[in-house]
Amino acid sequence: MSKQILYHSTRDESRLFTASQAILQGLCEDGGLFVPSEIPALPVSPWEMKGLSYQEIAYLVMKEYLTDFTEEELRSCINNAYDEKFDTRDIAPVVKVGNAYYIELFHGATIAFKDMALSILPHLMTTSARKNNIKNDIVILTATSGDTGKAAMAGFADVPGTKIIVFYPKGGVSRIQELQMVTQKGDNTYVVGMRGNFDDAQTGVKAIFEDKKIKAQMDAAGYQFSSANSINIGRLVPQIVYYVSAYVRLLEQGVIKEGEKINITVPTGNFGNILAAWYAKAMGLPVDKLICASNRNKVLFDFFKTGKYDRNREFYLTSSPSMDILISSNLERMIYLSAGEDAAKTSELMAQLKSQGVYEITEDMKAKLESFVPGYADEEATSEMIKKAYDENSYVMDTHTAVAGYVYEKYREETGDDKVTVIASTASPYKFARKVISSIDPSLEKEDDLELMDVMEKLSGVKAPRAIDEIRSAPVRHDRICDAATMEATVKEILGM
Ligand SMILES: *Cc1c(COP(=O)(O)O)cnc(C)c1O
């Protein structure tokens, strides 16, 4: 029997919630993030997990956090998530490239790492609803700048008891991204192109979420909103699994010995993925350094160097767009932990972030973050890494992964630390083909995005994943358009209210 774990806000420890309640609610009412009241230890050591499937390891890790789920419920969520949607039975294979071991987190439906959590979140959510006697259907409402909306739809498509409505800025996403969205299957998926930019879409969604009148009308019609946001613990917990799994695979391959410490490098944006690695370490996985790789938006690099988080800076659009972030929302959990689980202190710092865009942590807190090693790669370094991996190892990596690869190589060179290192490979190179191809050989670039896919196939020797094949042939299923002012009416129309 696992010890019961309850959850509370990073800004208030007085109210406790079960895991299923925290998953349904997503964000705390006070604006804080849910954290477990204590961090459980791995129930069995990684060397006893040798030979286990990804699904088995997922069960062992997740059951320690989702303690109000029955074994049957949790196994069913896991089996519904990590199935044929993934193009490899390994789910998250570990591949040696040069000096490092890349854990490929892009074998799911939308060929990027968000699939690892978004393929299980819908099942965790519907199970949580059932457990809390909620009869309403769950409606996920999301504004997307391209990728997250698609990954969320792929996860929620045809999950009974749910609907998902995604707004994207019409004309503000790439052709591939738009095709991916408008061809989305599933009778419960709705995609709407909004005339406006991403901020307008985001603002509109927030306004609908916060509108008490709509909430009451929804309830009367048998619906309630929920959010698939990256701060949901139903996304954080499944991400811990693949770090444990990577360690087990390295043991199986004889790369490391029982108890040997590894380093982990993660290309970081919202701080969710690397935080999951920290949790794996805190659960007892033998991990030394957590190398936090940023792109040109290096707010985290500066934070770990100086102890001062400062979002007041220029924002750059880079070739690793999923890391173009100035407020890494999941960092709040690490702030709470480094403050010695002090909710009052966390509240104070987050209030400063909100009002001034800046906060500074104490020397004590900084000392507790010593396992994080920050680094960053600019556009040139990113391209350089992509080319190097291709020239030296015939491996084609995406831009986000290349940021991490570069930062790791530099760390290794500067410190001489040659511990076995796992690098999170967060997207298929197919997803960012233009930049990848131009980094390897600019003469191969094509104007048409779909033609680029053929080039990619030749370069990588890896057949185009299903997600790419589908957009070539799949019929357009969604053609709704709206304005910022008609978003609410559109939601009501979709829900038949
Ligand atoms: C979301 C994302 C990241 C950043 O992950 P965080 O959890 O936000 O730090 C990195 N790479 C890709 C491809 C992503 O989609």
The ligand as a MOL file (V3000), in Angstrom:
LIG
                    3D

  0  0  0     0  0            999 V3000
M  V30 BEGIN CTAB
M  V30 COUNTS 15 15 0 0 0
M  V30 BEGIN ATOM
M  V30 1 C 6.8900 22.2910 -24.5840 0
M  V30 2 C 8.1810 21.9550 -25.2400 0
M  V30 3 C 9.4300 22.1880 -24.6180 0
M  V30 4 C 9.5550 22.8470 -23.2570 0
M  V30 5 O 9.0750 22.0430 -22.2290 0
M  V30 6 P 8.6710 22.7080 -20.8300 0
M  V30 7 O 8.0600 21.6220 -20.0460 0
M  V30 8 O 7.7060 23.8020 -21.1710 0
M  V30 9 O 9.9250 23.2330 -20.2300 0
M  V30 10 C 10.5810 21.8300 -25.2870 0
M  V30 11 N 10.5280 21.2820 -26.5210 0
M  V30 12 C 9.3590 21.0670 -27.1570 0
M  V30 13 C 9.3740 20.4980 -28.5190 0
M  V30 14 C 8.1530 21.3830 -26.5320 0
M  V30 15 O 6.9880 21.1700 -27.1790 0
M  V30 END ATOM
M  V30 BEGIN BOND
M  V30 1 1 1 2
M  V30 2 1 2 3
M  V30 3 2 2 14
M  V30 4 1 3 4
M  V30 5 2 3 10
M  V30 6 1 4 5
M  V30 7 1 5 6
M  V30 8 2 6 7
M  V30 9 1 6 8
M  V30 10 1 6 9
M  V30 11 1 10 11
M  V30 12 2 11 12
M  V30 13 1 12 13
M  V30 14 1 12 14
M  V30 15 1 14 15
M  V30 END BOND
M  V30 END CTAB
M  END
